[in-house]
Structure formats: structure tokens, C-alpha cells
């Protein structure tokens, strides 16, 4: 009987394409393992001590409402009452590792870096695209930059937030999607983008080991 041979295949390998010129929708993919992500679950009646410890460690307190707070290279993302995620580039991973010591006895921390894919969307067709995929009101008056939500995109559970607009004022949207759903969501994004006035760009890969 022949021996089995295992071949490691990076998640989203089929979508990891070199950067392309911007068109109606700009798609940036940061694959699992190319960034650091931790989930923080605050223990009962410990929010104030946690907020103080995170402020001292990262330079900003975590959001206690559906918001996202950028502090240096890290982003603190609300995920529900008494919980948030901290995300940073892989090169800044030690910054998040330090949270374990800073929050010892105050919160439970779980490593999520390989459990999610980070997608950012922008471009002149972004409002049309998001209206097709998300049931939330994403107008600036209802979902301005800095806002976060747990929702679904094409029936896929995601954490969605608004980073700062691009320099030209174009809205940006950031998404954390479970790795097992990421390929389905990217296919849905590509399919919905086909109906927008201009075709979507190929995804831009934000991974120094794969980016061309």
C-alpha cells in the first residue's frame, strides 16, 4: 500500500494573487497567520481594571460599545458586552503577547490568529457592494468611521467595522471572517461586484511572504 503524502495548502491559496490596479472595488486580504489576533473576555465586574491595564499596555482603553479604537499598530475591536479583540501586524505580536500578563486574573484571553481572515474593502463601488451583502444601514449617519458590529455578509457571520476613510474620502470597511467561511465570502464578494459598473480588482495580498 502506497504511503500517504500530505501537502500543506495555505488558506485562500486560490485567492492569493499579486496586487492589481484599483477599479470599482479594492479588496485586500490578510490571510490567517499573517497577523496576530486575540479575543479578550473580561471577567465579571472587572471591566474598569481591564480598561486601565489595556490603556497602560497599548496606549488606549478598549471600546465598551460597538466601536473600534486604533492605537499605534494595534486595533481594539468591540465584539460584545464585556469582550473585545486586539489585532496587530505579525511583526508586533509581542505587543499582544504582553496582554496575558497585564490582564492576568482579570480576563480570559484566547489566541485567534489562525482562526480568522482579515479582509478590507474600499473603492468607488463600495457603497453599492456593501448594500448587496449587508442588511445594516451603513450610511455615514448610521455607521460612521470607528463603528463596529457583529453581523452577517451573504449569510456568513462576520465582525465588521469602519476604519478611517481613504485620503480621497472613499469609505473603507474591514471584516474578520472565520477561516472556514472566508473562501465562500470572497466568492460572494466577487459575484456581487460583477454587477457594479466597473469590474472588481484582484485581491491584494497583505502578506510579505506572498505579496509580489
DAJOPE-V862914 format. One record per residue. N is the residue number from 0. RES is the residue in one letter. PSI is psi in whole degrees, -180 to 180 (NA if undefined). D_FIRST is the distance of its C-alpha to the first C-alpha in Angstrom with 2 decimals. Layout:
N|RES|PSI|D_FIRST, N|RES|PSI|D_FIRST
This chain:
0|X|131|0.00, 1|X|144|3.79, 2|X|146|6.49, 3|X|141|9.11, 4|X|127|12.40, 5|X|135|15.65, 6|X|121|18.74, 7|X|128|22.09, 8|X|116|24.45, 9|X|142|28.10, 10|X|141|29.80, 11|X|24|31.89, 12|X|-39|30.31, 13|X|-20|31.41, 14|X|-4|34.95, 15|X|87|35.29, 16|X|155|37.63, 17|X|159|40.39, 18|X|149|43.91, 19|X|166|45.99, 20|X|147|49.68, 21|X|139|51.06, 22|X|-131|51.83, 23|X|-39|52.48, 24|X|124|49.88, 25|X|127|48.55, 26|X|124|45.19, 27|X|129|44.03, 28|X|127|40.65, 29|X|106|39.95, 30|X|160|36.23, 31|X|140|35.13, 32|X|-13|35.24, 33|X|2|37.96, 34|X|165|40.71, 35|X|139|41.49, 36|X|127|42.26, 37|X|144|43.36, 38|X|131|44.62, 39|X|121|47.76, 40|X|110|48.87, 41|X|136|52.40, 42|X|162|53.37, 43|X|130|56.35, 44|X|26|59.67, 45|X|13|58.20, 46|X|-47|58.40, 47|X|-47|61.45, 48|X|-37|60.10, 49|X|-46|56.78, 50|X|-41|58.68, 51|X|-43|60.77, 52|X|-41|57.81, 53|X|-39|55.91, 54|X|-44|59.16, 55|X|-35|59.52, 56|X|-40|55.91, 57|X|-10|55.29, 58|X|2|58.86, 59|X|146|58.93, 60|X|150|58.76, 61|X|156|56.01, 62|X|137|57.04, 63|X|21|58.06, 64|X|171|58.30, 65|X|76|56.09, 66|X|170|56.43, 67|X|137|54.57, 68|X|124|56.13, 69|X|132|55.30, 70|X|105|56.07, 71|X|-135|55.35, 72|X|-5|51.72, 73|X|156|50.77, 74|X|134|51.12, 75|X|120|51.85, 76|X|122|50.89, 77|X|136|52.23, 78|X|2|49.60, 79|X|173|51.80, 80|X|125|54.50, 81|X|19|54.00, 82|X|151|50.87, 83|X|163|50.07, 84|X|147|47.39, 85|X|127|47.88, 86|X|141|46.15, 87|X|159|46.41, 88|X|153|44.76, 89|X|-37|41.91, 90|X|-20|44.34, 91|X|21|46.66, 92|X|-34|44.10, 93|X|-29|46.08, 94|X|-43|48.92, 95|X|-32|46.98, 96|X|-35|45.48, 97|X|-17|49.11, 98|X|-31|49.61, 99|X|-45|47.80, 100|X|-41|50.53, 101|X|-31|53.31, 102|X|14|52.46, 103|X|128|51.49, 104|X|-8|52.91, 105|X|-29|53.98, 106|X|159|50.84, 107|X|134|47.11, 108|X|131|45.02, 109|X|138|41.43, 110|X|128|39.39, 111|X|10|38.47, 112|X|-34|37.70, 113|X|7|34.12, 114|X|-1|35.03, 115|X|155|37.35, 116|X|140|37.99, 117|X|121|41.53, 118|X|136|43.03, 119|X|136|46.58, 120|X|140|48.40, 121|X|-166|51.74, 122|X|165|53.54, 123|X|-21|56.38, 124|X|13|54.43, 125|X|-39|53.27, 126|X|-43|55.81, 127|X|-45|54.83, 128|X|-49|51.10, 129|X|-34|51.52, 130|X|-28|53.81, 131|X|-23|51.03, 132|X|-25|48.42, 133|X|137|50.43, 134|X|-8|53.00, 135|X|155|54.94, 136|X|110|58.22, 137|X|15|57.29, 138|X|152|60.76, 139|X|-33|62.24, 140|X|-24|64.74, 141|X|-28|62.07, 142|X|68|59.10, 143|X|170|60.54, 144|X|137|58.72, 145|X|-9|57.69, 146|X|147|56.82, 147|X|158|53.47, 148|X|150|52.02, 149|X|125|49.05, 150|X|-165|48.52, 151|X|149|46.10, 152|X|117|45.42, 153|X|43|44.22, 154|X|9|43.34, 155|X|128|41.25, 156|X|132|42.59, 157|X|163|43.88, 158|X|124|46.38, 159|X|137|48.84, 160|X|165|51.66, 161|X|107|54.21, 162|X|-179|54.34, 163|X|148|57.49, 164|X|160|58.27, 165|X|168|57.69, 166|X|-30|60.67, 167|X|7|61.74, 168|X|-3|61.76, 169|X|131|58.59, 170|X|151|56.89, 171|X|147|53.48, 172|X|137|51.05, 173|X|145|48.26, 174|X|136|45.36, 175|X|122|42.79, 176|X|137|40.00, 177|X|140|36.97, 178|X|-39|33.89, 179|X|-19|32.12, 180|X|-8|35.13, 181|X|-44|35.92, 182|X|-39|34.19, 183|X|-41|35.85, 184|X|-42|39.19, 185|X|-37|39.00, 186|X|-40|38.29, 187|X|-41|41.32, 188|X|-47|43.46, 189|X|-40|42.61, 190|X|-45|43.27, 191|X|-32|46.61, 192|X|-21|47.67, 193|X|-30|47.47, 194|X|-3|50.64, 195|X|157|52.63, 196|X|-43|55.10, 197|X|152|52.98, 198|X|154|49.15, 199|X|157|47.27, 200|X|160|46.25, 201|X|148|42.67, 202|X|142|41.71, 203|X|125|42.80, 204|X|120|40.23, 205|X|69|41.85, 206|X|111|39.20, 207|X|-22|40.23, 208|X|-14|36.67, 209|X|-21|36.21, 210|X|134|39.79, 211|X|NA|40.82
